[in-house]
Amino acid sequence: MIHTTSRVLVSDLRQHVGQTVSISGWVNTHRLQRKMQFILVRDHTGTAQVTHKRGGDGDAIEVELEHLAIESAVRITGRVVDNPIVKLGGLEIIPESVEVVNRAEGPLPIDEHTGLEQRLDWRFLDVRRRPAAQLLFAVQTTLEQAMREYAYGQGCTEMHTPKLMGTASESGAEVFKLGYFDRSAYLAQSPQFFKQMAISAGVDRVFEIGPVFRAEPSFTSRHATEFTGVDVELAWITDVEDVMAFEEQMLAHAIARVAEVHGESIQETYGLEVVAPTTPFPRITMAEAQKVLRAKGWDPEGMKEDLDPEGERGIAAHMREQVGHEFVFITHYPTSIRPFYHMRPAGQPDVTLSFDLLWKGLEVTTGAQREHRYDVLLKQAAEKGMSTEPLQDYLNAFRFGCPPHGGLGMGLGRVLMVMLGLDSIREATFLFRGPNRLTP
């Protein structure tokens, strides 16, 4: 007789000792002995041992268990029994019925020794078989939820901006071009211009968590061609300091929440302690950062305007030694390597009121105060040799009373990557997209 019992999660079995329950999951491993059959069944909350004593001829359960393929999806109904020698929670299930919902083919295309690229080819199996990957998405969910919570608490409105654009945004570089009926369209490489339009629309504080596209042929461990951006724009700011303060508070709040909800699991799975950072984060100007690095032998020719990854790691290590902080804002980037819409301080045309945020030496955010004066924007675009015609819709937002504002764009995958000590952004994304990868 099959008991029609509702599903119980493996993590809740302790509450059902002595009862008949149904568990649903995947066959993790099986050990088939002469007198006994042991099957480990895994769901997203844990793994349970199913123990069956062979009954010989006419034992339907014995037959089912004998032929179970690893990773088959099964529903097993049986009695939950206390057994202190079982490693998995001191419990086992004595099966009364076994239903194979979907039999897995064999052999499996990946195992624990498979390299990253092949694991990405079979990402659904990779995620299913590794608790560490499952934990990543639970952490991502909590992180996003806490960021939203902070933003809502600060009076932000969540906006959804278009990802299709009629003109190539910003500089026209690094955009994907696609056919759009009888003309061309481009995938947005940032919600930047649309966020600024929302500010001009009188939406006081704006944020968005959504896809960003970059046509960069970069094969590094920290680049992707499509990623999730956390974007914020704040109106009526006094200066760029307001934007940095918002970000450090948002991150401190979100990281504290992750530590509270997943701290133990992260420690167990990744061997890392997640600690909420203290605020304010340290700040250093780009000029100071370069001075510090050059004194240590970085960029001996003195030619680099920007920090390369080595420079970013170097300045992060320096700040950790000096002030013991994992985060550092690098501020006042040179005008030559920042977009035309970054504001410049009065009387200092060669620097911008902008910043990058590094966490443990990896750049996770770029932000700035934006130039909100129409005439200044025209002048700065002209200086960079840009034609203002394709930018007219954007520039119009500054002609009718746009307030001072600033904002930031943060890479969600990079934050997760640093938080969990992952080697590559490929691991911090469900289905990675890069120059050589458009599947699965």
ChimeraX attribute file (.defattr): number of C-alpha atoms within 10 A of each C-alpha:
attribute: neighborCount
match mode: 1-to-1
recipient: residues
	/A:1	5
	/A:2	9
	/A:3	12
	/A:4	10
	/A:5	12
	/A:6	11
	/A:7	13
	/A:8	15
	/A:9	19
	/A:10	22
	/A:11	14
	/A:12	10
	/A:13	20
	/A:14	15
	/A:15	10
	/A:16	13
	/A:17	15
	/A:18	13
	/A:19	12
	/A:20	18
	/A:21	23
	/A:22	24
	/A:23	22
	/A:24	22
	/A:25	23
	/A:26	26
	/A:27	24
	/A:28	19
	/A:29	16
	/A:30	19
	/A:31	12
	/A:32	15
	/A:33	10
	/A:34	7
	/A:35	10
	/A:36	13
	/A:37	18
	/A:38	19
	/A:39	22
	/A:40	20
	/A:41	26
	/A:42	24
	/A:43	19
	/A:44	17
	/A:45	13
	/A:46	15
	/A:47	19
	/A:48	27
	/A:49	24
	/A:50	22
	/A:51	18
	/A:52	20
	/A:53	16
	/A:54	18
	/A:55	13
	/A:56	10
	/A:57	8
	/A:58	8
	/A:59	11
	/A:60	15
	/A:61	18
	/A:62	20
	/A:63	15
	/A:64	13
	/A:65	22
	/A:66	15
	/A:67	10
	/A:68	19
	/A:69	21
	/A:70	20
	/A:71	22
	/A:72	19
	/A:73	21
	/A:74	20
	/A:75	19
	/A:76	21
	/A:77	26
	/A:78	23
	/A:79	19
	/A:80	23
	/A:81	19
	/A:82	15
	/A:83	13
	/A:84	11
	/A:85	10
	/A:86	12
	/A:87	11
	/A:88	15
	/A:89	18
	/A:90	14
	/A:91	20
	/A:92	28
	/A:93	29
	/A:94	18
	/A:95	21
	/A:96	18
	/A:97	16
	/A:98	20
	/A:99	14
	/A:100	18
	/A:101	13
	/A:102	13
	/A:103	16
	/A:104	16
	/A:105	11
	/A:106	10
	/A:107	9
	/A:108	12
	/A:109	13
	/A:110	17
	/A:111	12
	/A:112	9
	/A:113	7
	/A:114	11
	/A:115	10
	/A:116	14
	/A:117	11
	/A:118	12
	/A:119	19
	/A:120	21
	/A:121	17
	/A:122	17
	/A:123	21
	/A:124	13
	/A:125	16
	/A:126	21
	/A:127	19
	/A:128	16
	/A:129	20
	/A:130	12
	/A:131	15
	/A:132	17
	/A:133	19
	/A:134	16
	/A:135	19
	/A:136	21
	/A:137	16
	/A:138	14
	/A:139	24
	/A:140	18
	/A:141	13
	/A:142	18
	/A:143	24
	/A:144	16
	/A:145	15
	/A:146	21
	/A:147	23
	/A:148	21
	/A:149	15
	/A:150	20
	/A:151	22
	/A:152	15
	/A:153	9
	/A:154	12
	/A:155	12
	/A:156	20
	/A:157	17
	/A:158	17
	/A:159	19
	/A:160	13
	/A:161	18
	/A:162	11
	/A:163	17
	/A:164	16
	/A:165	15
	/A:166	14
	/A:167	17
	/A:168	21
	/A:169	21
	/A:170	20
	/A:171	14
	/A:172	13
	/A:173	12
	/A:174	18
	/A:175	22
	/A:176	18
	/A:177	17
	/A:178	12
	/A:179	9
	/A:180	12
	/A:181	7
	/A:182	6
	/A:183	8
	/A:184	13
	/A:185	19
	/A:186	20
	/A:187	23
	/A:188	27
	/A:189	26
	/A:190	22
	/A:191	25
	/A:192	18
	/A:193	19
	/A:194	18
	/A:195	25
	/A:196	26
	/A:197	18
	/A:198	20
	/A:199	23
	/A:200	22
	/A:201	12
	/A:202	12
	/A:203	18
	/A:204	17
	/A:205	24
	/A:206	23
	/A:207	24
	/A:208	22
	/A:209	22
	/A:210	17
	/A:211	17
	/A:212	19
	/A:213	21
	/A:214	21
	/A:215	17
	/A:216	15
	/A:217	13
	/A:218	14
	/A:219	12
	/A:220	10
	/A:221	14
	/A:222	18
	/A:223	21
	/A:224	25
	/A:225	23
	/A:226	18
	/A:227	23
	/A:228	18
	/A:229	23
	/A:230	21
	/A:231	24
	/A:232	28
	/A:233	28
	/A:234	25
	/A:235	22
	/A:236	14
	/A:237	16
	/A:238	12
	/A:239	17
	/A:240	20
	/A:241	17
	/A:242	16
	/A:243	24
	/A:244	25
	/A:245	13
	/A:246	17
	/A:247	25
	/A:248	19
	/A:249	19
	/A:250	19
	/A:251	19
	/A:252	20
	/A:253	18
	/A:254	22
	/A:255	24
	/A:256	19
	/A:257	21
	/A:258	24
	/A:259	20
	/A:260	13
	/A:261	15
	/A:262	18
	/A:263	18
	/A:264	15
	/A:265	17
	/A:266	21
	/A:267	14
	/A:268	12
	/A:269	13
	/A:270	15
	/A:271	12
	/A:272	15
	/A:273	15
	/A:274	19
	/A:275	15
	/A:276	16
	/A:277	17
	/A:278	13
	/A:279	13
	/A:280	14
	/A:281	19
	/A:282	17
	/A:283	17
	/A:284	16
	/A:285	15
	/A:286	22
	/A:287	15
	/A:288	14
	/A:289	21
	/A:290	21
	/A:291	13
	/A:292	15
	/A:293	19
	/A:294	15
	/A:295	10
	/A:296	11
	/A:297	10
	/A:298	18
	/A:299	17
	/A:300	11
	/A:301	8
	/A:302	11
	/A:303	7
	/A:304	12
	/A:305	15
	/A:306	15
	/A:307	19
	/A:308	12
	/A:309	12
	/A:310	14
	/A:311	19
	/A:312	23
	/A:313	17
	/A:314	20
	/A:315	24
	/A:316	25
	/A:317	16
	/A:318	16
	/A:319	20
	/A:320	17
	/A:321	11
	/A:322	9
	/A:323	10
	/A:324	12
	/A:325	19
	/A:326	18
	/A:327	25
	/A:328	24
	/A:329	24
	/A:330	25
	/A:331	26
	/A:332	22
	/A:333	24
	/A:334	18
	/A:335	21
	/A:336	14
	/A:337	11
	/A:338	17
	/A:339	15
	/A:340	25
	/A:341	20
	/A:342	22
	/A:343	28
	/A:344	24
	/A:345	14
	/A:346	8
	/A:347	7
	/A:348	9
	/A:349	12
	/A:350	12
	/A:351	22
	/A:352	27
	/A:353	23
	/A:354	30
	/A:355	26
	/A:356	24
	/A:357	26
	/A:358	21
	/A:359	21
	/A:360	22
	/A:361	22
	/A:362	20
	/A:363	23
	/A:364	22
	/A:365	22
	/A:366	19
	/A:367	25
	/A:368	29
	/A:369	29
	/A:370	24
	/A:371	23
	/A:372	23
	/A:373	18
	/A:374	16
	/A:375	12
	/A:376	15
	/A:377	20
	/A:378	17
	/A:379	13
	/A:380	20
	/A:381	17
	/A:382	13
	/A:383	11
	/A:384	13
	/A:385	10
	/A:386	17
	/A:387	12
	/A:388	14
	/A:389	9
	/A:390	15
	/A:391	18
	/A:392	10
	/A:393	13
	/A:394	17
	/A:395	19
	/A:396	13
	/A:397	20
	/A:398	19
	/A:399	13
	/A:400	10
	/A:401	13
	/A:402	21
	/A:403	19
	/A:404	19
	/A:405	26
	/A:406	32
	/A:407	28
	/A:408	25
	/A:409	23
	/A:410	21
	/A:411	21
	/A:412	22
	/A:413	24
	/A:414	27
	/A:415	23
	/A:416	21
	/A:417	23
	/A:418	19
	/A:419	21
	/A:420	22
	/A:421	13
	/A:422	15
	/A:423	12
	/A:424	17
	/A:425	22
	/A:426	22
	/A:427	21
	/A:428	23
	/A:429	22
	/A:430	17
	/A:431	18
	/A:432	20
	/A:433	18
	/A:434	20
	/A:435	15
	/A:436	10
	/A:437	14
	/A:438	10
	/A:439	12
	/A:440	11
